[in-house]
Amino acid sequence: MHYDYLITGAGLFGAVFANEMKKRGRSCVVIDRRPHIAGNIYTEKVNGIHVHRYGAHIFHTSDEEVWEYVQQFAKFNNFINSPVARYKDELYNLPFNMNTFSRMWGVRTPAEAKARIEEQVAEVRVDEPKNLEEQALNLVGRDVYEKLVKGYTEKQWGRDCTELPAFIIRRLPLRFIYDNNYFNDPHQGIPVGGYTQIVEKLLEGTPVILNTDFAEAVREEGEGADAHFVMGEDTFDKVLYTGRIDEYFDRCFGPLEYRSLRFETEVLPEEDNFQGNAVVNYTEREVPFTRIIEHKFFEFGKDSETGEPIPGTVITREYPDSWEEGKETYYPVNNEKNDAIYQRYAALAAEKKNVLFGGRLGMYRYYDMDKVIRAALDMVRSLD
């Protein structure tokens, strides 16, 4: 068979691209090296609970078109992300708001909270911050930084805040209202029944081949206008590649850096409520995981099909991890060094007329889910 596109990656970017191309009469095949579709938003049902296999994913957007688009494929509940932060035996609401400041200092009014923060910032202010610690202290003062920023950030990056560049934190939102809603976007929620169904519907009618690695299964033949791709007995005019861009080009300019994650999921059939919230962050560096997710609370503890309360619970501890070959890539390390290397790969990619690069790995940037959908839609339209 001959197809217009071979799409590498059955995650959200590749699935939206495939769906839109199918509408336009283009033929596509999707491959993925994992044994399942949906990439990092993959959810699976465990004891009646939709478990987010690769960490918590809360959909939020201010993009009206993207919100309308995604609702074609799932009904969304009105889940609002209101994480709790645990520092030693102290519990704080996130994002930093009046509930946080009241718990930390006993203040009651926005004026009192602002005065406390301004006082602490004045004590430590550095005119030209040289690292993340100095930058954060300039923004929020010592108490918020040491209890809620320092340890969590050091775990995420695997380095001391004094060794991290200041530009990583350009701002730390401070809200002087009693509001625990983590996001400002008007549209928020979790798809009832999990995320996997969205990708299943996006890929309906498109052949999908799993457990297939692009580098091992696909070869490029021909040159110039005659260049095309071959996989088995099938041929393809073009490729959409959503894997690591440096891997595609055999790391010819050197490897790009990534951070990984490790998850430990525990089924607790005898315990109905482990922590009382969907997400609890652990901000001490001495605690090896960054957060615990209790999945049932993403759907308010009820079975999405019957509406009945779900007995038991499932939790996942999330551990930041260094990345090396064989581990999953989660976050590009967007510092000056890596961004300079990426620009060289991007220039090389621009010369490939029969290959498109998309998604957070293909474009080497962190994307929220709505931004992934927006980028995929924009790419398709640029080809019309």
C-alpha positions in Angstrom: 0.0 0.0 0.0 1.0 3.6 -0.6 0.1 6.3 1.9 0.5 10.0 2.1 1.9 10.1 5.7 3.6 7.9 8.2 3.0 9.4 11.6 5.5 8.4 14.3 3.9 8.6 17.7 0.3 7.8 18.7 0.2 10.6 21.3 -2.1 13.7 21.2 -0.1 15.6 18.5 0.1 12.6 16.1 -3.6 11.6 16.7 -4.9 15.2 16.0 -2.8 15.4 12.9 -4.0 12.0 11.7 -7.7 12.9 12.3 -7.4 16.2 10.5 -5.6 14.6 7.6 -8.2 11.9 7.3 -10.9 14.6 7.0 -8.9 16.1 4.1 -8.8 12.8 2.3 -5.1 12.0 3.1 -4.1 8.5 3.9 -2.0 7.9 7.1 -0.5 5.1 9.1 0.5 5.7 12.8 3.3 3.8 14.5 4.3 3.9 18.2 7.2 2.2 20.0 5.0 1.7 23.1 2.4 -1.1 23.4 -0.5 1.4 23.6 -1.8 4.6 22.0 -2.3 8.0 23.7 1.3 8.6 24.7 1.7 10.3 28.1 -2.1 10.9 28.5 -2.8 7.2 28.5 -5.3 6.2 31.1 -6.3 2.6 32.0 -9.1 1.4 34.3 -7.9 -0.3 37.5 -10.6 -1.5 40.0 -13.1 0.9 38.4 -10.7 3.9 38.6 -9.2 5.6 35.6 -5.5 5.7 36.4 -3.3 8.3 34.7 -0.3 6.0 33.9 2.2 8.8 33.3 1.2 11.3 35.9 -1.7 13.7 36.5 -3.1 15.4 33.4 -5.7 18.1 34.0 -7.0 19.7 30.9 -7.3 23.5 30.9 -7.4 26.1 28.2 -8.5 29.6 27.3 -8.5 28.7 23.6 -12.1 28.5 22.6 -11.5 26.6 19.4 -9.4 24.0 21.2 -12.1 23.6 23.9 -14.8 23.0 21.3 -12.5 20.7 19.3 -11.7 18.4 22.3 -15.3 18.2 23.4 -16.2 16.3 20.2 -14.4 13.3 21.6 -15.3 13.3 25.3 -17.5 14.8 27.9 -15.5 16.7 30.5 -16.4 17.0 34.2 -15.8 20.2 36.1 -12.7 19.1 38.0 -10.7 22.0 39.4 -7.1 21.4 40.2 -6.5 22.5 43.8 -3.3 20.8 44.9 -2.1 20.7 48.5 1.6 21.1 49.4 3.1 19.2 52.4 6.2 20.6 54.0 7.2 18.4 56.9 4.0 18.3 59.0 2.6 21.5 57.6 0.0 21.6 54.8 -0.5 24.5 52.5 -2.9 25.3 49.6 -1.5 25.9 46.1 -1.2 28.1 44.1 0.3 30.7 46.5 -2.8 32.5 47.7 -4.4 34.0 50.9 -5.1 30.5 52.2 -1.3 29.8 51.9 -0.2 33.0 53.5 -2.8 32.8 56.3 -1.5 29.3 57.2 2.1 30.3 56.9 2.0 33.6 58.9 -1.4 33.9 60.5 -2.2 37.0 58.4 -5.9 37.7 57.4 -5.8 40.4 54.8 -4.1 40.9 51.5 -2.4 44.0 52.8 -0.8 42.0 55.7 0.3 39.3 53.3 1.9 41.8 50.8 3.7 43.6 53.7 5.2 40.3 54.9 6.4 39.3 51.5 7.8 42.8 50.7 9.6 42.8 54.1 11.2 39.4 53.3 12.1 40.3 49.8 13.8 43.5 51.0 16.0 41.5 53.4 17.4 39.3 50.6 17.1 41.3 47.4 19.8 40.8 44.8 19.8 43.4 41.9 21.0 40.9 39.4 20.1 37.3 40.4 22.8 34.9 39.3 20.9 31.7 40.0 17.4 30.3 40.6 17.6 30.7 44.4 18.4 34.4 44.2 15.7 34.9 41.6 13.0 33.1 43.7 14.0 35.0 46.9 13.6 38.2 45.0 10.1 37.2 44.0 8.6 35.6 47.1 10.9 36.0 50.1 12.5 33.4 52.2 9.5 31.5 53.8 7.6 30.7 50.7 10.9 29.9 48.8 12.3 27.6 51.5 9.1 25.7 52.3 7.3 25.5 48.9 9.8 26.2 46.1 13.3 25.1 47.0 13.1 21.4 47.7 10.5 20.7 45.1 12.5 22.5 42.4 15.7 20.7 43.3 14.0 17.3 43.1 12.5 18.2 39.7 15.9 19.2 38.2 18.2 17.0 40.2 20.4 20.0 41.1 20.7 22.6 43.9 18.8 25.8 43.2 22.1 27.7 43.4 23.3 25.7 40.4 20.2 26.4 38.3 20.0 29.5 36.0 17.8 32.4 37.2 15.7 32.5 34.0 14.0 29.1 34.8 11.7 31.1 37.1 10.7 34.3 35.5 7.8 34.8 37.9 6.0 33.0 40.7 2.3 33.9 40.8 1.1 35.3 44.0 -2.6 35.6 44.4 -3.9 37.8 47.2 -7.4 36.2 47.2 -8.8 33.1 48.9 -8.8 30.9 45.7 -7.2 27.5 45.4 -7.9 27.1 41.7 -4.5 26.3 40.3 -5.3 27.5 36.7 -6.7 30.8 35.5 -8.2 29.3 32.3 -12.0 29.5 31.9 -12.2 25.8 30.7 -11.0 23.1 33.0 -11.8 19.5 33.6 -11.0 15.8 33.2 -12.7 13.7 30.4 -15.3 11.4 32.0 -14.0 7.9 31.3 -10.3 8.9 30.9 -8.1 10.3 28.1 -7.4 7.1 26.1 -10.9 7.3 24.6 -10.1 10.7 23.0 -7.1 9.3 21.1 -9.1 6.2 20.2 -11.7 8.4 18.5 -9.1 10.6 16.9 -7.5 7.6 15.3 -10.7 5.9 14.2 -10.3 4.6 10.7 -6.5 5.1 10.7 -4.2 2.0 10.8 -2.1 2.0 14.0 0.9 -0.3 14.5 2.3 -0.5 18.1 5.6 -1.8 19.5 7.3 -0.4 16.4 10.4 1.8 16.5 10.8 4.2 13.7 14.6 3.8 13.4 14.3 0.0 13.2 11.3 -0.3 11.0 11.5 2.6 8.5 14.0 3.5 5.9 14.3 6.4 3.5 14.8 5.8 -0.2 15.5 8.1 -3.1 16.7 11.7 -3.2 15.2 15.1 -3.7 11.6 15.1 -5.1 11.7 11.3 -5.4 12.5 10.7 -1.7 10.0 8.6 0.1 9.8 6.2 3.1 9.4 2.5 3.2 8.1 0.3 6.0 7.8 -3.4 5.2 5.9 -3.5 1.9 4.3 0.0 2.4 5.5 3.3 1.1 4.9 6.8 2.3 5.4 10.3 0.8 6.1 12.0 4.0 6.7 11.5 7.7 5.3 13.3 10.8 7.9 12.7 13.5 7.0 13.3 17.1 10.0 11.6 18.7 13.2 13.2 19.8 14.6 15.5 17.1 18.2 14.8 18.0 17.5 11.1 17.8 16.2 11.5 14.3 19.4 13.1 13.2 21.6 10.6 15.0 22.7 13.3 17.5 25.0 14.8 14.9 25.2 18.0 16.8 25.4 16.3 20.2 22.6 15.0 22.5 19.8 17.2 23.8 19.1 16.9 27.5 15.9 15.7 29.0 14.4 14.9 32.4 12.6 11.7 33.1 10.0 10.5 35.7 9.4 7.2 37.6 6.1 6.2 38.9 5.1 3.8 41.7 1.4 2.9 41.6 -0.3 1.2 44.5 -3.7 -0.3 44.6 -5.4 0.0 48.0 -8.6 -2.0 47.9 -9.3 -1.7 51.6 -8.8 2.1 51.8 -11.4 4.4 50.4 -9.5 7.7 50.9 -5.8 7.9 51.2 -5.0 11.6 51.2 -8.3 13.4 50.7 -7.2 15.2 47.5 -6.3 14.3 43.9 -2.8 15.8 44.2 -0.5 16.4 47.2 2.9 17.8 46.5 5.8 17.0 48.9 8.1 20.0 48.9 11.0 18.7 51.1 14.0 17.6 49.2 14.5 14.8 51.7 11.2 13.1 50.5 12.3 11.4 47.2 9.0 11.8 45.4 7.5 15.1 44.3 3.8 14.3 44.7 1.2 11.6 45.3 -1.8 11.3 43.0 -5.0 9.7 44.2 -6.7 9.0 40.8 -10.3 8.4 41.9 -10.6 12.1 42.9 -10.2 13.2 39.3 -13.7 11.9 38.8 -14.9 12.7 42.3 -14.6 9.2 43.6 -17.4 7.9 41.4 -17.6 5.3 38.7 -17.9 7.2 35.4 -20.4 4.6 34.0 -22.7 4.0 37.0 -22.2 7.1 39.1 -21.8 5.0 42.1 -19.0 5.6 44.7 -15.9 3.5 44.0 -14.7 1.3 46.9 -10.9 1.3 47.4 -8.4 3.7 45.9 -5.3 3.8 43.7 -2.4 6.1 44.4 0.8 6.9 42.4 4.0 8.4 43.7 5.9 10.4 41.2 9.7 10.5 41.3 11.8 12.9 39.2 14.6 11.0 37.5 17.7 11.7 35.4 17.3 10.7 31.8 19.3 8.2 29.8 18.7 5.9 26.8 16.0 3.4 27.6 14.1 5.7 29.9 11.0 7.7 28.9 11.6 11.4 28.0 9.2 13.8 29.8 10.8 17.2 29.9 13.2 19.0 27.6 15.8 20.9 29.5 15.4 24.3 27.9 18.5 26.2 28.9 20.8 28.3 26.7 23.1 25.3 25.9 20.3 23.0 24.8 18.3 25.6 23.0 21.4 26.5 20.9 21.8 22.8 20.0 18.1 22.5 19.2 18.3 25.5 16.8 20.9 23.6 14.8 18.7 20.6 14.6 15.7 22.8 13.7 17.7 24.3 10.8 18.5 20.8 9.6 14.8 19.8 9.9 13.7 22.8 7.8 15.8 21.3 4.9 13.8 18.1 5.1 10.9 18.7 2.7 9.4 15.3 3.3 9.6 15.2 7.2 7.6 17.3 9.7 8.6 17.5 13.3 5.9 18.1 16.0 5.1 17.6 19.6 7.2 18.4 22.7 10.1 16.1 21.6 10.0 16.9 17.9 9.9 20.7 18.8 11.9 20.4 22.0 9.6 22.4 24.2 7.2 21.7 27.0 3.5 21.8 25.9 0.3 21.7 27.9 -2.3 19.5 26.3 -4.3 22.4 24.8 -1.1 23.8 23.3 -0.3 20.4 21.7 -3.7 20.4 20.0 -3.3 24.0 18.9 0.2 23.3 17.4 -1.1 20.2 15.6 -4.1 22.1 14.1 -1.9 25.0 13.0 0.6 22.6 11.4 -2.2 20.9 9.4 -3.6 24.2 8.2 -0.2 25.4 7.1 -0.2 22.4 4.7 -3.6 23.2 3.2 
